[in-house]
Amino acid sequence: MRSLLQKKWIKIPYLIALYGFALYGFFLVGTFLAMKFNFTNDGGSVDVNNRYYQQIHDKYNQSFKIDSSNTAFYRNEILSRIHLLNEYYPKNANAIMDAWSNSKDDKLALQMLAAVDLKLMNNKTYQEQLKAILNKKKMSEKATNLSAFDWTNIVEWKYFKEAVAKDKKYIDSAAKVAGVEPRYIVACLVGEQVRLFNSRRERFKSLVAPLKTLALETNHSYGVTGIKENTAKNIEFYLKDSTSKYYIGKDYENVLDYDSTVNYRNKHNDTNSVRIQRLVQYKDHYYSYLYAGLFIRQIDKQWKRAGFPIDDRPEIFASLFNLGYVKSVPKKNPSVGGSNFKIRDQEYTFGSVAYEFYYSGEMSDLFPYHKEKFRD
């Protein structure tokens, strides 16, 4: 056998095979050891922007934990930055806007914008405009979180809003019957109730706050909207008088007819007429709102017939609601006014409070603005 391996034509192939198997075995063992001790893992490298990524994560995580409720500042910033990005990369701006609109996630939108900012780090013009936006935001953050309409900042307003929210079904129903935008009725309600914040603060604390119900007037003016009995009589009369300048049509003639089968009495109205009994109800304030809505509608008709439409003047309707028919004289430049009262030492008129409320945006989720204020 040994002599056979000595022969060249056998020896060379034999040695090649022997060393080949040896090398393969060494390779397998080496691979096993490398995998076992993680010698094959790619060490990689730390991204040059690693610190930026961490700063962005920390910034938005922390700021949203501290003040996630202050959405106005965030959304103004997002809109401004998307608008800026749209000047350079509309495709990215649209993608961020779509994601933000679908997710309603302000934090996500800011992080998406931060990712773009990194890619545009060397774009000097973009960075200068971005810096201007962020500096403006810092100045805005110094602004107060209170409303410019100071009477909405007092605690009574919070209680009032909760009480009005409970009456939404009655307000909407009355507005539908009268053909008037619900917010017009609420503007008159605000004028009537807000003036009690000072004169009857204790009543608000003991009644409105704990019970979340509106102050109910029971003397001279009645119901939550403060309808005077004589005004209520006139509203009813003009509904049926087709010759009146306040007449609003045959469809409305019977909306205030009395139902003799219904008992409206309670301990605060049992000596009054049925008319007043309907207005002085503890929980169901429907008729307070219906009388107010019909009065507004009648005044609207009067002014339109005279050639001086005031469809878009809630402050005039509220002023006249407070003053009554006698003061409703159609003219080119009507005056805002009504009863004078103070709220926290600030002087107001009935009409001015109604105006401020109507255009304040307060409770617009419950009583939105309609394009058409009246339904003909």
C-alpha positions, 0 to 999 in steps of 0.5 A: 500500500505504501509503495502504491502511494509513492507513485506520483499519479496516486500521491498527488490526488491523495494529498489534494483530497486530504488537505482539502478535507482538512481545510474544510473541517477547519472552516466549519470549526472556525465558523461555529466558533465565530457564531458562538462568540458573536465574532460575525456580528457587524459592529456598525457605527453610530449615526452622525445624527443620532443626537438629533433623533434623541433630542426630537424624541425627548422634546416632543415626548416631554412637551406633550406630557407637560401640556397636551391640552394646549393644542392651539399653539401646536396646530398653528406651528404645524400649519405654518411649517407645512405651508413653508415646506409646501414652497420647497417640497409640495409632495412631502407637505401633502403627505404630512398634511394627509397623515395629520388629517387622518390621525389627528395626532399633533405629535406625529405631525411635528415629528414628521416635520422634524424628519424633513427639517433634518434633510433640509439642514443645509438649506439656508433659506429654508432654515431661516424661514423655519427659525422665524416661525419657531421664534414667532411661536415662542412669542405666542406662548407668552399669551394668556390661555384666558379668553379675550371675552373676560366674562367667559373666564369667570367660574359662573360661565362654566356652570352656565355652559353645562346648564345650557348643554342640558337644554340643547334639545329644547333650544333646537326644537324651539328654533326649528319650530320658529325657523331661526338659527339656534345660536340666535336664541342662545345669544338672547339667553346669554344676555339674560343669564350673564347679567345675573352673574353679579346681581345673583352670584349667590343664586348661581353658587347655590342653584346653577353650579350644583344642579347645572340648571339655568336661573329661572325668572319668576317676577315681571320677567319669566322663564330662563329667557326673561320674557315679560308677560305683555311681550308674550301676549304680543308674540301670540297676537301677532302670530294670528294677525295677518295684517301685522307687520310682524306676521310671519305666515299661516304656518305659524299661527297655531304654534303657541295654542294652549293645550287644556289637557296639560297641567303646567302648575308648580309652587312658583307659578300656581297663581299665574296665568297659563301663559306664565305657567308654561314659561316658569317650568323647572326643567322643561324650558321649551316655551322660554326658547320658543317665545324668544325664537318667535319674537326674533322671527317677527322682528326679522319680518318687520325689518325686511318688510321695511327694507332694512334686513338685519339677518346678520345682526344678532346684537340688534335682535338681542337688543330689541328682545331686551327692549321690546316691540316698542323700540323696534323701529327699522332704520339704516343704522340701528343701535346696539343696547338694552339693559346696562349691567356690570360683570366684575366691574366691567360695564355691558349692555344686553346687546353687547354681551349677545354680540360677544357671545355670538362671535366668540365661538363659545359653544359652537360645537353645540350651536354652530353657525348656519349660513342661513339664519332664518327659514322662510 
